[in-house]
Amino acid sequence: DGIARMVTSAGLPDWVAYGVYVGEVVAPLMVIAGWFSRIGAAIIAANMAFAVALAHRADLFQLNSTGGWELELQGMYFFTAVAIACLGPGRYSANRK
């Protein structure tokens, strides 16, 4: 309900909130299994971009109490997903794509 409210307040239709399930459950399973890993990684990257834009935009240029970037974890997920989307799954994949 909180995600649907956040999505609708941004001017998007409420069915876009179901994309969170795809981006946080289905896509990581695709990457872990090596089944269409590039597509799964691209979905994860898009999911993280939406998460930062909708929920964390105030923290984008902030530092935490230890001097690190406030969105370090979200950045790691985003840039790792971009790397997998660009480089592919490697030697061990279910379908070699």
TIMI-2910 file (N, C-alpha, C, CB; in pm, 1 decimal, decimal comma, always signed):
<rs>
+----------+----------+----------+----------+----------+----------+----------+----------+----------+----------+----------+----------+------+
!      n_x !      n_y !      n_z !     ca_x !     ca_y !     ca_z !      c_x !      c_y !      c_z !     cb_x !     cb_y !     cb_z ! resn !
+----------+----------+----------+----------+----------+----------+----------+----------+----------+----------+----------+----------+------+
!    +82,0 !   -118,8 !     +0,0 !     +0,0 !     +0,0 !     +0,0 !    +86,9 !   +125,8 !     +0,0 !    -93,5 !     -0,6 !   +120,2 !  Asp !
!   +195,2 !   +122,5 !    +74,0 !   +283,9 !   +238,3 !    +77,8 !   +350,8 !   +263,9 !    -55,9 !   +389,0 !   +219,7 !   +184,1 !  Gly !
!   +388,2 !   +157,7 !   -124,1 !   +451,5 !   +173,2 !   -255,0 !   +350,7 !   +223,5 !   -356,6 !   +512,8 !    +40,5 !   -302,2 !  Ile !
!   +229,2 !   +169,0 !   -353,7 !   +125,0 !   +215,6 !   -446,0 !    +94,1 !   +362,6 !   -421,9 !     -3,0 !   +131,3 !   -430,6 !  Ala !
!    +92,2 !   +404,6 !   -297,5 !    +66,0 !   +545,4 !   -265,6 !   +179,6 !   +633,8 !   -317,1 !    +48,5 !   +564,3 !   -112,9 !  Arg !
!   +302,9 !   +587,3 !   -303,3 !   +417,7 !   +663,9 !   -351,0 !   +416,6 !   +676,3 !   -503,4 !   +548,1 !   +598,4 !   -304,5 !  Met !
!   +378,5 !   +568,0 !   -570,7 !   +374,0 !   +568,2 !   -716,9 !   +264,0 !   +661,2 !   -767,7 !   +351,8 !   +425,8 !   -770,2 !  Val !
!   +147,2 !   +654,8 !   -706,2 !    +37,1 !   +739,8 !   -751,3 !    +62,3 !   +886,7 !   -718,6 !    -93,8 !   +694,4 !   -687,8 !  Thr !
!   +132,3 !   +915,6 !   -609,9 !   +164,0 !  +1055,1 !   -579,2 !   +265,1 !  +1112,5 !   -677,2 !   +217,3 !  +1067,1 !   -437,2 !  Ser !
!   +341,6 !  +1026,2 !   -743,5 !   +436,6 !  +1071,2 !   -846,0 !   +368,7 !  +1088,8 !   -981,2 !   +552,3 !   +972,0 !   -858,5 !  Ala !
!   +238,4 !  +1058,6 !   -988,5 !   +164,9 !  +1076,5 !  -1112,8 !   +161,9 !   +953,6 !  -1202,0 !   +223,2 !  +1189,0 !  -1188,1 !  Gly !
!   +207,4 !   +841,2 !  -1151,5 !   +206,5 !   +717,2 !  -1228,9 !    +82,9 !   +636,1 !  -1193,8 !   +334,8 !   +634,7 !  -1202,9 !  Leu !
!    +36,8 !   +550,2 !  -1283,4 !    -77,9 !   +464,6 !  -1249,4 !    -41,8 !   +364,4 !  -1139,7 !   -127,6 !   +389,7 !  -1374,2 !  Pro !
!   -142,2 !   +323,9 !  -1062,1 !   -114,7 !   +237,5 !   -947,5 !    -68,5 !    +97,7 !   -985,3 !   -236,4 !   +227,2 !   -862,7 !  Asp !
!    -95,7 !    +51,1 !  -1107,1 !    -49,7 !    -81,9 !  -1147,3 !   +102,0 !    -87,5 !  -1162,9 !   -116,4 !   -123,1 !  -1277,7 !  Trp !
!   +168,1 !    +27,3 !  -1171,2 !   +314,5 !    +29,9 !  -1181,6 !   +377,0 !    -25,0 !  -1053,0 !   +365,2 !   +174,5 !  -1209,3 !  Val !
!   +305,5 !    -17,9 !   -942,4 !   +357,4 !    -68,8 !   -815,3 !   +382,0 !   -219,4 !   -820,9 !   +260,4 !    -36,2 !   -701,8 !  Ala !
!   +312,3 !   -290,7 !   -907,6 !   +336,4 !   -435,0 !   -920,4 !   +473,2 !   -463,5 !   -982,2 !   +226,4 !   -500,0 !  -1005,4 !  Tyr !
!   +532,1 !   -364,8 !  -1046,6 !   +667,0 !   -380,3 !  -1099,7 !   +770,1 !   -402,6 !   -990,4 !   +704,7 !   -259,2 !  -1180,8 !  Gly !
!   +737,2 !   -361,5 !   -868,7 !   +828,0 !   -384,8 !   -756,0 !   +845,5 !   -534,2 !   -733,2 !   +775,2 !   -316,7 !   -627,7 !  Val !
!   +737,6 !   -610,1 !   -744,7 !   +747,1 !   -755,8 !   -728,2 !   +836,0 !   -817,0 !   -835,2 !   +607,7 !   -820,0 !   -733,0 !  Tyr !
!   +822,0 !   -770,0 !   -956,9 !   +905,1 !   -821,2 !  -1065,8 !  +1051,2 !   -783,8 !  -1042,5 !   +856,5 !   -766,5 !  -1201,9 !  Val !
!  +1074,8 !   -658,1 !  -1005,0 !  +1211,2 !   -609,8 !   -987,5 !  +1281,9 !   -662,2 !   -864,2 !  +1210,4 !   -463,3 !   -982,7 !  Gly !
!  +1206,9 !   -703,2 !   -762,6 !  +1270,6 !   -747,3 !   -639,6 !  +1258,8 !   -897,4 !   -613,8 !  +1212,1 !   -673,2 !   -524,9 !  Glu !
!  +1178,9 !   -967,9 !   -692,2 !  +1165,5 !  -1112,6 !   -673,2 !  +1202,7 !  -1187,4 !   -801,4 !  +1021,5 !  -1148,5 !   -630,3 !  Val !
!  +1133,9 !  -1158,5 !   -909,5 !  +1152,7 !  -1234,0 !  -1033,3 !  +1289,5 !  -1205,8 !  -1096,3 !  +1041,3 !  -1200,2 !  -1132,7 !  Val !
!  +1324,7 !  -1079,2 !  -1111,1 !  +1450,2 !  -1044,6 !  -1177,9 !  +1573,6 !  -1097,1 !  -1103,4 !  +1460,2 !   -893,9 !  -1192,8 !  Ala !
!  +1582,0 !  -1085,2 !   -969,7 !  +1698,4 !  -1144,7 !   -902,3 !  +1706,0 !  -1296,5 !   -917,7 !  +1695,5 !  -1109,8 !   -755,4 !  Pro !
!  +1590,3 !  -1362,6 !   -920,0 !  +1592,2 !  -1507,4 !   -943,8 !  +1642,8 !  -1539,1 !  -1083,5 !  +1452,5 !  -1567,0 !   -924,0 !  Leu !
!  +1609,5 !  -1454,9 !  -1180,9 !  +1660,2 !  -1473,7 !  -1316,9 !  +1812,9 !  -1461,1 !  -1319,3 !  +1596,3 !  -1370,8 !  -1413,3 !  Met !
!  +1864,9 !  -1361,3 !  -1248,1 !  +2009,9 !  -1340,0 !  -1245,9 !  +2079,8 !  -1453,7 !  -1172,0 !  +2043,8 !  -1204,8 !  -1179,9 !  Val !
!  +2026,4 !  -1495,6 !  -1059,3 !  +2087,5 !  -1604,0 !   -982,0 !  +2089,2 !  -1733,9 !  -1061,7 !  +2012,5 !  -1624,6 !   -849,9 !  Ile !
!  +1978,9 !  -1763,4 !  -1130,8 !  +1969,3 !  -1887,0 !  -1207,8 !  +2047,6 !  -1879,8 !  -1338,8 !  +1823,9 !  -1918,8 !  -1236,7 !  Ala !
!  +2081,5 !  -1759,3 !  -1382,1 !  +2150,8 !  -1744,7 !  -1509,3 !  +2057,4 !  -1759,5 !  -1628,3 !  +2261,8 !  -1845,7 !  -1519,1 !  Gly !
!  +1930,3 !  -1738,9 !  -1608,8 !  +1829,7 !  -1752,8 !  -1714,1 !  +1789,5 !  -1613,6 !  -1759,1 !  +1705,2 !  -1834,3 !  -1664,7 !  Trp !
!  +1830,4 !  -1574,7 !  -1879,8 !  +1810,4 !  -1439,6 !  -1931,8 !  +1861,2 !  -1335,8 !  -1831,2 !  +1660,9 !  -1415,3 !  -1963,7 !  Phe !
!  +1986,1 !  -1353,1 !  -1791,4 !  +2045,9 !  -1268,9 !  -1688,4 !  +2054,1 !  -1122,8 !  -1727,8 !  +2182,5 !  -1318,7 !  -1655,4 !  Ser !
!  +2081,1 !  -1095,8 !  -1853,1 !  +2091,1 !   -956,2 !  -1895,9 !  +1957,7 !   -884,2 !  -1882,8 !  +2140,4 !   -948,4 !  -2040,0 !  Arg !
!  +1850,5 !   -952,5 !  -1917,8 !  +1717,5 !   -891,9 !  -1904,2 !  +1684,7 !   -872,8 !  -1756,5 !  +1609,1 !   -979,9 !  -1973,2 !  Ile !
!  +1712,2 !   -973,5 !  -1675,4 !  +1688,6 !   -961,9 !  -1531,9 !  +1768,3 !   -849,1 !  -1469,3 !  +1722,1 !  -1091,6 !  -1463,4 !  Gly !
!  +1893,2 !   -834,9 !  -1508,4 !  +1976,7 !   -727,5 !  -1455,3 !  +1926,4 !   -590,6 !  -1500,0 !  +2121,8 !   -746,7 !  -1499,2 !  Ala !
!  +1879,7 !   -580,4 !  -1622,9 !  +1823,5 !   -453,0 !  -1670,0 !  +1697,3 !   -417,1 !  -1591,4 !  +1791,6 !   -460,4 !  -1821,3 !  Ala !
!  +1617,3 !   -516,0 !  -1557,4 !  +1497,6 !   -491,2 !  -1476,3 !  +1537,3 !   -445,4 !  -1336,0 !  +1409,5 !   -618,5 !  -1468,4 !  Ile !
!  +1640,2 !   -507,1 !  -1278,5 !  +1687,4 !   -465,8 !  -1146,5 !  +1738,6 !   -322,2 !  -1150,6 !  +1798,0 !   -560,5 !  -1096,5 !  Ile !
!  +1814,1 !   -287,4 !  -1253,7 !  +1865,7 !   -151,1 !  -1265,9 !  +1751,5 !    -49,9 !  -1278,3 !  +1959,4 !   -140,3 !  -1387,3 !  Ala !
!  +1650,3 !    -82,7 !  -1356,8 !  +1534,7 !     +6,6 !  -1369,3 !  +1460,3 !    +17,7 !  -1236,8 !  +1439,5 !    -43,4 !  -1479,3 !  Ala !
!  +1448,4 !    -93,3 !  -1165,5 !  +1382,5 !    -93,1 !  -1034,7 !  +1457,2 !     -2,9 !   -936,9 !  +1373,3 !   -236,5 !   -978,5 !  Asn !
!  +1590,1 !    -10,3 !   -937,0 !  +1668,3 !    +73,9 !   -847,1 !  +1660,7 !   +220,1 !   -887,0 !  +1813,0 !    +28,4 !   -844,7 !  Met !
!  +1654,9 !   +248,6 !  -1016,4 !  +1639,9 !   +387,3 !  -1060,2 !  +1505,8 !   +443,9 !  -1012,7 !  +1651,0 !   +397,2 !  -1214,2 !  Ala !
!  +1399,5 !   +364,8 !  -1023,3 !  +1269,0 !   +407,4 !   -973,1 !  +1273,0 !   +426,0 !   -821,7 !  +1160,7 !   +305,2 !  -1011,4 !  Phe !
!  +1338,6 !   +335,3 !   -750,7 !  +1345,7 !   +345,1 !   -604,1 !  +1416,4 !   +472,8 !   -560,4 !  +1418,0 !   +223,0 !   -545,7 !  Ala !
!  +1526,4 !   +504,7 !   -626,7 !  +1598,4 !   +627,0 !   -591,7 !  +1515,4 !   +749,1 !   -627,7 !  +1734,8 !   +632,3 !   -662,8 !  Val !
!  +1451,1 !   +747,0 !   -743,6 !  +1371,8 !   +862,6 !   -786,7 !  +1249,0 !   +884,7 !   -699,1 !  +1328,6 !   +845,0 !   -931,1 !  Ala !
!  +1186,2 !   +778,1 !   -654,0 !  +1062,4 !   +792,6 !   -577,7 !  +1084,9 !   +803,1 !   -426,5 !   +971,9 !   +676,1 !   -606,6 !  Leu !
!  +1177,6 !   +727,0 !   -371,9 !  +1189,8 !   +719,4 !   -226,7 !  +1315,6 !   +784,6 !   -169,6 !  +1186,4 !   +577,5 !   -185,2 !  Ala !
!  +1420,6 !   +797,4 !   -248,3 !  +1548,0 !   +842,5 !   -192,7 !  +1604,2 !   +966,6 !   -260,3 !  +1647,9 !   +732,7 !   -202,0 !  His !
!  +1523,8 !  +1040,3 !   -334,2 !  +1580,9 !  +1154,4 !   -408,0 !  +1638,3 !  +1260,8 !   -315,7 !  +1475,2 !  +1217,1 !   -497,0 !  Arg !
!  +1587,9 !  +1274,1 !   -193,9 !  +1643,0 !  +1372,7 !   -100,3 !  +1781,2 !  +1331,7 !    -50,5 !  +1548,6 !  +1391,6 !    +18,5 !  Ala !
!  +1812,4 !  +1202,6 !    -53,5 !  +1940,0 !  +1152,8 !     -3,8 !  +2046,1 !  +1137,8 !   -112,4 !  +1919,3 !  +1021,2 !    +63,6 !  Asp !
!  +2015,5 !  +1178,4 !   -233,4 !  +2103,4 !  +1150,2 !   -346,8 !  +2243,8 !  +1208,1 !   -328,4 !  +2042,3 !  +1205,1 !   -473,8 !  Leu !
!  +2254,2 !  +1329,0 !   -276,8 !  +2384,9 !  +1393,4 !   -260,9 !  +2423,1 !  +1410,9 !   -114,2 !  +2385,1 !  +1528,7 !   -330,2 !  Phe !
!  +2371,0 !  +1323,6 !    -27,4 !  +2397,1 !  +1332,5 !   +116,0 !  +2505,3 !  +1232,2 !   +157,5 !  +2267,6 !  +1307,7 !   +195,8 !  Gln !
!  +2570,6 !  +1264,3 !   +266,8 !  +2667,5 !  +1173,5 !   +327,8 !  +2610,2 !  +1122,8 !   +458,7 !  +2804,8 !  +1243,7 !   +350,7 !  Leu !
!  +2644,3 !   +999,3 !   +495,3 !  +2596,5 !   +945,1 !   +622,0 !  +2688,5 !   +989,0 !   +736,0 !  +2587,9 !   +791,0 !   +615,5 !  Asn !
!  +2665,3 !   +938,1 !   +855,1 !  +2740,5 !   +982,5 !   +973,8 !  +2888,6 !   +945,8 !   +968,8 !  +2679,1 !   +922,9 !  +1098,2 !  Ser !
!  +2924,7 !   +843,7 !   +890,6 !  +3065,7 !   +805,3 !   +880,7 !  +3134,9 !   +865,5 !   +758,8 !  +3077,7 !   +654,7 !   +876,1 !  Thr !
!  +3064,4 !   +946,9 !   +683,7 !  +3123,8 !  +1014,8 !   +570,0 !  +3105,7 !   +945,2 !   +437,3 !  +3266,0 !  +1033,0 !   +594,1 !  Gly !
!  +3035,7 !   +833,1 !   +435,8 !  +3009,7 !   +761,0 !   +311,2 !  +2884,2 !   +812,6 !   +243,5 !  +2997,0 !   +611,2 !   +337,4 !  Gly !
!  +2864,6 !   +771,7 !   +121,2 !  +2746,6 !   +812,8 !    +46,3 !  +2622,3 !   +750,4 !   +109,6 !  +2758,9 !   +772,0 !   -103,0 !  Trp !
!  +2519,6 !   +828,8 !   +128,6 !  +2396,4 !   +782,2 !   +193,1 !  +2331,6 !   +667,4 !   +115,8 !  +2297,2 !   +897,6 !   +206,7 !  Glu !
!  +2341,9 !   +668,7 !    -15,6 !  +2278,5 !   +567,3 !   -100,0 !  +2379,6 !   +464,3 !   -150,7 !  +2208,4 !   +634,0 !   -218,3 !  Leu !
!  +2474,6 !   +430,8 !    -67,8 !  +2580,5 !   +338,8 !   -109,7 !  +2525,3 !   +201,2 !   -146,9 !  +2684,1 !   +324,6 !     +1,0 !  Glu !
!  +2434,7 !   +146,8 !    -68,2 !  +2378,8 !    +15,4 !    -96,8 !  +2296,2 !    +16,7 !   -225,3 !  +2293,2 !    -31,9 !    +20,2 !  Leu !
!  +2213,7 !   +119,3 !   -241,4 !  +2134,4 !   +130,4 !   -363,4 !  +2223,7 !   +149,2 !   -485,4 !  +2035,6 !   +246,3 !   -352,2 !  Gln !
!  +2331,3 !   +225,0 !   -469,8 !  +2426,7 !   +243,2 !   -578,5 !  +2497,1 !   +114,0 !   -615,6 !  +2528,8 !   +347,4 !   -540,9 !  Gly !
!  +2531,8 !    +34,4 !   -514,4 !  +2595,6 !    -94,2 !   -542,0 !  +2501,9 !   -185,4 !   -621,3 !  +2637,8 !   -162,5 !   -410,8 !  Met !
!  +2375,1 !   -193,0 !   -579,4 !  +2278,5 !   -275,2 !   -651,9 !  +2261,7 !   -225,1 !   -795,2 !  +2142,9 !   -275,5 !   -579,3 !  Tyr !
!  +2250,6 !    -93,4 !   -812,2 !  +2229,5 !    -36,5 !   -945,0 !  +2348,8 !    -63,1 !  -1036,6 !  +2204,1 !   +113,7 !   -934,7 !  Phe !
!  +2467,8 !    -28,5 !   -991,6 !  +2585,0 !    -42,2 !  -1078,5 !  +2623,8 !   -188,4 !  -1102,6 !  +2702,7 !    +32,3 !  -1018,1 !  Phe !
!  +2598,1 !   -276,5 !  -1007,1 !  +2620,5 !   -419,0 !  -1029,6 !  +2523,7 !   -471,9 !  -1133,8 !  +2605,9 !   -497,6 !   -898,7 !  Thr !
!  +2398,0 !   -428,6 !  -1126,6 !  +2299,1 !   -471,0 !  -1226,5 !  +2335,5 !   -418,7 !  -1364,4 !  +2158,7 !   -422,8 !  -1187,6 !  Ala !
!  +2384,1 !   -295,3 !  -1372,7 !  +2426,8 !   -240,6 !  -1502,1 !  +2544,6 !   -320,4 !  -1556,3 !  +2464,9 !    -91,2 !  -1488,8 !  Val !
!  +2638,9 !   -357,7 !  -1470,1 !  +2754,8 !   -436,6 !  -1514,4 !  +2711,4 !   -573,0 !  -1566,7 !  +2855,2 !   -454,2 !  -1399,2 !  Ala !
!  +2620,2 !   -639,5 !  -1497,2 !  +2572,5 !   -770,5 !  -1543,0 !  +2494,2 !   -755,6 !  -1672,8 !  +2484,6 !   -837,7 !  -1434,8 !  Ile !
!  +2416,2 !   -649,1 !  -1684,7 !  +2339,8 !   -626,7 !  -1807,7 !  +2433,6 !   -603,5 !  -1926,3 !  +2244,7 !   -506,5 !  -1790,7 !  Ala !
!  +2544,9 !   -536,9 !  -1903,1 !  +2639,3 !   -509,0 !  -2012,3 !  +2731,5 !   -626,9 !  -2043,0 !  +2723,1 !   -387,7 !  -1977,8 !  Cys !
!  +2777,5 !   -696,3 !  -1940,2 !  +2877,3 !   -801,9 !  -1958,7 !  +2818,2 !   -941,1 !  -1975,5 !  +2970,6 !   -802,8 !  -1842,9 !  Leu !
!  +2696,5 !   -961,8 !  -1928,0 !  +2634,7 !  -1092,8 !  -1938,2 !  +2662,4 !  -1178,4 !  -1817,1 !  +2682,1 !  -1163,0 !  -2061,6 !  Gly !
!  +2607,4 !  -1298,9 !  -1815,3 !  +2615,9 !  -1384,6 !  -1697,2 !  +2748,8 !  -1455,6 !  -1680,4 !  +2508,5 !  -1485,6 !  -1702,0 !  Pro !
!  +2830,8 !  -1459,8 !  -1781,6 !  +2957,2 !  -1531,0 !  -1770,3 !  +2945,6 !  -1674,4 !  -1816,2 !  +3006,7 !  -1527,0 !  -1628,7 !  Gly !
!  +3035,6 !  -1757,1 !  -1769,1 !  +3044,6 !  -1895,1 !  -1814,9 !  +2925,9 !  -1980,2 !  -1770,8 !  +3172,1 !  -1956,7 !  -1764,8 !  Arg !
!  +2874,7 !  -1954,7 !  -1651,9 !  +2770,0 !  -2039,9 !  -1598,0 !  +2633,9 !  -1971,9 !  -1612,7 !  +2798,1 !  -2073,4 !  -1450,5 !  Tyr !
!  +2560,2 !  -2012,5 !  -1712,3 !  +2425,4 !  -1957,9 !  -1731,2 !  +2336,4 !  -2068,6 !  -1785,3 !  +2426,3 !  -1834,2 !  -1827,9 !  Ser !
!  +2208,5 !  -2050,2 !  -1768,9 !  +2114,1 !  -2153,2 !  -1811,5 !  +2091,2 !  -2152,0 !  -1961,5 !  +1982,5 !  -2135,5 !  -1740,2 !  Ala !
!  +2107,5 !  -2036,4 !  -2025,4 !  +2075,7 !  -2030,7 !  -2168,6 !  +2179,5 !  -1955,8 !  -2252,3 !  +1941,8 !  -1965,7 !  -2187,4 !  Asn !
!  +2293,3 !  -1922,8 !  -2195,9 !  +2402,1 !  -1856,8 !  -2268,9 !  +2360,8 !  -1723,4 !  -2330,6 !  +2453,1 !  -1948,2 !  -2377,6 !  Arg !
!  +2278,2 !  -1647,7 !  -2261,9 !  +2238,3 !  -1515,4 !  -2313,2 !  +2265,1 !  -1410,4 !  -2210,8 !  +2090,8 !  -1512,9 !  -2352,7 !  Lys !
+----------+----------+----------+----------+----------+----------+----------+----------+----------+----------+----------+----------+------+
</rs>
